[in-house]
Every structure is written in C-alpha cells, then in structure tokens.
Amino acid sequence: MTALLYALGVLIFVVAILVSIGLHELGHMIPAKKFGGKVTQYFIGFGPTVWSKQVGETEYGVKAVPLGGYVKIVGMLPPEAAALADEVTYDEHGTPVQRVRKSNTGLFTQLISDARAAEWELVGPEDTDRLFYKMTWWKKVVVMAGGPTVNIVIAFFLFWLVFGTYGERGREVEAGPPVIDEVSDCVIAYADEARPCRTGTDADPPSPAKLAGLEPGDRIVSFGGTPVTDWDQLRELIRDNGAAEAVVGYERDGELQQTTVTTVVEPRPISETDEKLVEVGFLGVTPTSRETVTTGGPLFTLERMGTMTVDTVKALGQLPVKVYEVGEAIVGVEERKADSPVSIVGGSRFAGETTSSDDIDLAGKATFLLVLIAGFNLFIGLFNFLPLLPLDGGHIASALWEAVRRGIARLRRRPDPGYVDAAKLLPIAYVVAGVMLVMGLVLIVGDLVVPLSLTG
C-alpha cells in the first residue's frame, strides 16, 4: 500500500508539471495565432516524437523526454537583409531569397547562418505578413510573456486555494517565560540544521544547552541576571551574549534552579523575516509553541506570493553556486545541503514521500502537493522571465530594446533602425542553453545519487 501511495504521489506531481508545461506553451501559442502569427508545431517534451496529430497548419504532439515543451512560431529570426528592407523576395519556386554568406569563417557565424536557413525553410510567399519578427514590439512581448505568465497565474490560484481553505500554518510561542520544547544535542551550521548530529572522529560539538543540563519542559525565568518575560527577549539576550558565560535561571517541576552556560558564536539569520546571517550567541534551545492557522483571499495570496517572489529571485541569483555545491555532494566532497535546489526528480520524491507518509493526514497531503506544484510553477515562471536567450525573457528584452531604439530614432528624426536581429544573440543563447543543460543534469544526478528527503 505504501509503495502504491508513493507512486501515486509521483504520478500526480509529474502529470501536474506536464499540464503546467502544456499550459505554458498555450500561453505562447494562443496570442501568437491571435495576432496572425503562424504556429507550425506545439509539443510537450523533447527528443523523439511519441505521438502527434496535424490540425490545420499546426502539428500537436508529445515527445519522449518530458522535461519541457515548445511551440514553433514561424519567423522568429529575420533574414540577414531584414535590417535594410522590410520585404523578402522569393524565387520562382516560392523560396525566400536571403542575403546570407555561402560560407563563413567563424564557428558562431556559421551557426547563425545555419539557424537563419533552418528558420526560413518552411516560410513561403503566403507567410510574408505572418512572420513573428515583423510583429509590433508589444505583440512580441505579449506572445513571449504569455508562457511564464500562465505559470505564475497557476501558482496564484493554487496558493489561493490553499490559503483560502487549509490556511497558512505557523507556530507561535505563548506569552510569558518560554518553556523549552527541544534541546539541541549538538551545534550544526544553520544551512545544515536538517541533518542529524555527526558522531565519531568528525563529531559535532555538544550544544551549550546540552552541556549545561537543560531539559525539555524547563521554563527559563532569567538569563545573565536579567528576568525573562518572553521568548523574543531571551533570544536577544542569548544572541548578545556572544561566546561568554551566563547564569540561566529556570523552573523544573515547580522548583527554581540555576545553571551556568557558555554560549558559542554561530552565524544565524537576523530575524525570522531576514535570512541574512550574522555572528551571534547560540544556546541550542527551542521553545514550546502552538500551531496557528491564517486564512486569506486574493490579496493575502498576493502578499504571500510577493514574499515568495523576492525569495525566488534571490535563489535564482545563487543558483549557479547552489548547483555547484550539489556537484560537490555528488562526488563526495561535501554533504548535500538541506536548502539546495532540486529537479523534477527531487520534487517527485517529495511528492511520493508525502503521499505515503503515515504521519500526515489526507488534508495535509493534498495541501503539500498543491504547494509543491504551485512552487514549481512560480519558479518556472520567474526563471523564464530572466532576460537571457533562449529564455522567454531574452525575447522580451529584444522586443523592448526594439521599441526603445525605434522610439529614440523617431524623437531624433532619424531613419527607422528596423527590427532587432535576435540571430546575432544566438552565441549567447547557445552558451546559456549549455549552462542550463549542465545545471539540469547535475540536479537530476544529485536527486538520484544524494537525494534530499523530507524525513531527514
């Protein structure tokens, strides 16, 4: 039964991601067709074709490797002469005549030339006014932004469903002197807190609270001679203590007692809302808290997604470093960190572990799957908005630059500079695509060799 539930969780997650990919591509295709563009292919996946069907001028299908999708919009790259003339001429067979070199001396120059030729193989005289590069800049922006926007909209509705029903679950420490819920057995770096304490020759040092004999259930009433009124005050007293001794007063079984602790200095977040690490005193205790449930509608969801977006943008900036660290974990140089990124393989593992867990009720399982799917959609959407080819954001940036330089030309009463030639940026696109491929493979291998687990 557990294996079946695990497989069900994986299946639900994978199907949801594939549906999200399909909707992403519809976000490109629908406005492209609406604006008169010609879309010849709509595929989910890459590699060999598993199934396809021709409907009108568009071939719809599924490919073998379910790690993405694409739509083929005719005329993404202009001919080499597009910067000089708006019209393309055709020979007696209906083949477009382009001013391209027959041979090229540079590797990237040849690749650009080949890409232009491949782009125009399916272009006929009847397609002259349907080419993507000829669309006005704002139509290009709408077409290319449609895909990632769909992912963000999916994330919004899924988060809204969760926040409006199940609610946002949190923990709140009760008022008054804090009662210890857990005492850390050892001192572990903040980024690795999810792992257990190491033993043996490279054992983690015992926590100051453990050495001082503090136990779960103890109520802290003073620290360093200062009466403690709540957890926030105690946390600040501990942080300000640095690596010094302090006398801790606590109540155990109705009796007041004292012990001396020597806190250690550890990098910890500034606050619960700011994860920037600073050197502060560390004791190793967690207070008893109660669960809180906060529900909300669209505005509440937008507020929470705003915070998630900021966190995701920060994560995108750190992504190459995080992927490198996963690579180190694969070869055994370092342990994999709990906050490292995961691929669709890792997400599938999380989904399977959740649905097969005996410790989570049905509502909790459904909620986790919804949040997991929403989180992946939010990441996919924001990632695709990065202003780099071959990502959607790269095409958006090209269209915006076209609008800017044409606007400047009009203001200065200069000749129209024409369309932006995205083909000239193909060398960057090839490099970015290569880096993305490598990072994706590293994460997939990492999720297979040194996987993260929700159970620790």
N, C-alpha and C positions, 0 to 999 in steps of 0.2 A: 504493500500500500504506500509506504514511504517513497519507494522508487517511482511509482506512478504519479504521486503528487509532485515530486521533484521534476519529472518530465513534463507534467502539466504546466508548472511554473515557467520552465524554459520555453515551452511551446507558446504560451501566452505572450511572453516578452518578445520573442523573435517575431511572431506574427504582428504584434503591435508595432514593432520597429519597421517591418516591411510595409505595413499600411502607412506609417508615417512617411516613409520614403516615397511611396506611391503618391500620397497627397502633396508632398513637396514638389514632385515633378509636375503634378497637375497645376500647382501654383505658378509654374513657368508656362506650361502649355496653353492653358485657358486664355490668359491675357495675350499671349503671342498670337493665337488664332483670332482673338477678338480684334486685334489691331491689324489683321490682314496678313500676318506672317505665315510662312509655310513650315509646318512641322511634319517631318517625314518619319520620325521614329519616337516611340515612347516605350522605354524599357526599365524594368526593375531588375537590378543586378548587373554583373559584368561577366565577361567570358563567353563561352559557347551558349547559343540560344537553346533554351529548353522548350519553349512554346512561343508562337507568335501568330498574329492574325492581322491581315490588311483590312482596314476600314477606311474607305475613301483614299486620301493621299497619305494617311498615317499608318505605320505598322506598330501595333501594340504587342508587347511580349514580355517574357520573363527569361532571364539568363541564369547561368548555373551558380555564380558566386554572389550570394545575397548581401553584398557589402556596399550598396549604394544604388544609384539609378541615374538615368539621363534622358533628356529629350533632345532630339536633333532639330535645331531651328536653322533653316537654310539661310546662308548669307551672313554668318557671324563674322567672317573675315572678309574685308573688302579686297578687290583685286589691287594689284600694285599701282595701277593708274587712278585709283579712286580719289586720291588726294588732288588730282588735276582735273578730273571730269566726273560728272555725276552719272554719265551714261556709259554702259558697257556694250560693245559691238559684238555681233555674232557672225560666224561664217555660214556657208550655205547649208551646213548640217545642223545648225542651231547651237553650235558650241561657242561659249564665250571666248572672245579674243582678249588676252591679257598681256600687259607689258611686263613679262617676267623673264628673268635670265634663263637661258637654256642650261647653263652650268654655273655653279657657284663655288667659290674657293673656300669659304668658311663653313664649319660644321653647322652652326646655328643658322647661317644664311641659307644653307641648303634645306635645313629643316623647315624654315619659314616658307621657302619657295614650295616645298612639297606639301606643306599644310594648306597653302593657298590653292594649289592644284586640286587637292583632295576635297577641299571645301566647295569647289566650283564644278565638280564632276556631275552633280545632279541638278545644276542650275540650267534652266532653259530660257528661251526668249520670253515665255509667258510669265516667268518669275521675276522679271526686272523690277517691278514695283512692290514685290513682296519680300525683299531681302532685309534681314534684320539690321544690317549696318546702316540702311537708309531710313530706319525709323527715327522719329524725333527723339531727342535725348530723354525726355520724360517717359516716353513709352518704353524705351530700353530699360530705364530704372524700374518701372512697374513690372516688366516681364522678369527681370533678374531678381528683384526683391520679393517677387511673389512666392518663390520656393521657401526661403528661410522664414518669411513672414508666416507662412502656413504652420511651420514647426512651432513658432512662438505662440500662435493662436491655439494650437493643440495643447501646448503646455499650460496656457492660461485656463482653458476650460477644464482640464484635468485637475489643476490645482484648485480651481474654484469649486469643483465637485467635492474635493477632499475637505477644503476649509469650510464649505457650507454644510457638510454633513458630519463627517468624523471629527473635524476640527483640528487645530494645531495643538499637539500635545507638548507640554513642557513640565518643568519641575520648579517648585517654589519652596524655599526654606521658610519654615514657620517663624513667627515673631518670637523674640526672646533669645536668651543664650542658646547657641546651637548645640544640638545633640549629635555626636559622631555616629555616622552610619557605616563608614568603612575606614579602615586604617591601611594605608599602602604598605605592602611588605618591603618594597624597595624603591629606589629612586630611578625613574625611567624618563628619558627625554620626552618632551611634550608631544612631538610628532610620532613617537613610538608607543604611546600610552596604551594602545590596544593590545600589545603583546604581553605575554606573561613575564615574570621576573626570570632572569637567567641565573643558572647555578653553575658551579664548577669553577674552573680557573678564571673565567671571564665574568664571574658573578656580578650582578648589580649590587651596589651598596645598600644596606638596610635604610629605610626611611627614618628620619629623626623621630617621628611619632612612634614607630615600632620600637626603636631603641629606648624611648622614654617610658614604655609600658602603657601607653594609651590604648583603650579598647573601644569597640563599638558599644554605644549606649552611654558613654561618658558625656556629661554635659559640661562644656567649657564655660567657666564663670569669670576667669581672669587670664590675662597674658601679659607677662612682664610687669606685674603690679597694677595694670590697668583693668578695671572691671569691664567685662564683655557683655554688651547688650544685644548684639545680633551677629549674624554670620558675616555681613559686609564689613563690620568693624574689625572682627577677628582676622579676616583675610588681609586687610590693610596692615594690621599690626604684625602679622607674620611676614608679609612682603617687606615691610620697613625694617625688620629685624636683621636682614642680611644673613651673614654667617656667624651669628653671635648666640650666646646663651640667653635663655629666658625661662622664668618660672611660670609654669602653667597650673592654674587652679581649676579643679574640675570636681564635679559631683558624681559619685558612683554608689549606687544602691542607697541613696539618701544621705551619704556621708561626704563631707568636703575633704578633698585630698589635694596634694601638690606633687609636681614632678618637674625636673629641670630638663629642658630640651636644648639642643644646639641645632638650629635651622641651617640648611645649606642653601647656597645660591644656585638658582636654576633659571634658564630662560623660559618665561611663561607669558601668555597673552596679557596685554594691558588691561583688557576687560572682556566681558562676555560678547561685546559687540565689535571689538577691535582686536584682531588676531595678531597684531604686531608683537613680536617677542621682545621682552626686556628682562634684564637680570634682576631677580627678586628673591627674597627669602622663601624657602619651601619647607613645609612641615610634613605633609603627607596624610591629611585627613579630609574626609568628605562628609558634609553634614546631612542629617536626615531631612528629607524633603517630601512634599506631596505632589501628586500629579495635578496639573492644571490643564483645562481644555478651553481653547479660544476659537470660536467660530466667527465667520465673517462672509461678506458677499464680494462683489466685484472689486470695490475699492480696497477692501482688506487684501484681496488676492493681488491686486496691482502693487500694493505697498510691499507685500512679501516678495513678489517677483522682482521688484526694484532692487531689493537687497540681494536676492539671488543673482541678478544680472551683474551687479558690482562684483560679487564674489567670483562669478564665472569669468568675467573679463580679467580679473586678477589671476585666475587659474590659467587662462589662455596665455598670459604673459610669462608664466612659469612653466608652461607645458614642455618645451624642449628639455629643460633641466630635469623635470619630473620623469620624463621618458628615459632620459639618460640614467637616472637613478634606478629605474626598473631594469634597464640593461645591466647595470652593475649587480642587481639582485639575481638576474638570470645566470650570470657567470659565477655567482657566489662571493663577490667582493663585499657586498653589503646585504643586510636583510632588507626585504621589501617594506617600505613604509606604509603605514595604515592609510595615509592620505594620498597615496599615489593614484594616478588615473587608471581607468580600466577600459577595455574594449567591449564590444558587444558580447564577447565570450565571458568576460567578468560580470557584465550585467546579467547574463543568462544564469550564471552561477548564483548570484544574489537572489534572483527570482526563484530558482529551484530550492535554495536553502530555506527561503521564507515560506513557500507553499507546503514544504514537507516538514516544517517545524511543529512540534507538539506544544511549544510554549507560546504560540501566537494564535489568537482566536481568528475566526473567519473574517471579521471586520478589519482586524489589523493586517491580515494577509492581503486582502483586497486593496486596502489603503496603501500599503507599501508598494504593491505592484503599480498602482496609479501614479504614485510619487516618483517611482523609478522611471517609468515611461515618460512622465512629464519632464523629469530632469534631463533625460537623454534628448528629448525634443528641444528643450531650451538650449542645451549645449550645441546641438546640431545647428539650430537657427543662428545663434550668435557666432559660431565658428564660421559659418558660410558668409557672414557679413564682413569678415576680415577683408580689407581692400587689397587682396592679392589674387592674381590669376593663378590657377584656373577656378578659384572660388567665385561664387556669385558676386561677392563684394568687389572683386577685381573688375568685373564688367560694369558694375555700378559706378565705380570710381572713374572708369574710362568715359562713361556717358556723361558724368558730371563735369569732367575735365573738358569734354567736347562742348558742353553748354557754356562753360566759363570762357573758353578761348574764343568761341564764336561771339559771345556777348561782348567781350573786350574788343574784338575786331569791329563790331558794329559801333560801339561807343567811339572808337578811334577812327571810324570811317575808313577802315582798311578792308581789303578783299577777304571774302569768306575763307577761312583756313580749311574748310571741308571737314570730313569725318575723321574721327580718331582711328588710326590704324592699329587695332589691337594685335595684329600679327607681329608687330615689332616688339611686343612684350612677351612673345612666346618663349624666348630663352628663360625669362624669369618664371613663366608658368611651368616649364619643364623641371626647373630646379625645385620649385615649391611642391610640385606633384611628386617628385622623387623623395623629398623630405617627408611628405605626408605618408607616402607608401612605407618608408622605413619605420616611421614612428608607429604606424598602424600595425606593422608586423611585429615590432618589439612588444607592443602592448598585448597582442594576441598570444605571442610566445610566453610572455610573462604571466598571463592569466592561465596558461596551461602548465607552466613549469613551477612558478612560485605564486600560486593564486592567493588572492585575498579572500577572507571568509568572514561572514557576519558573526560567526560563533567564536572568532578569535583564534 
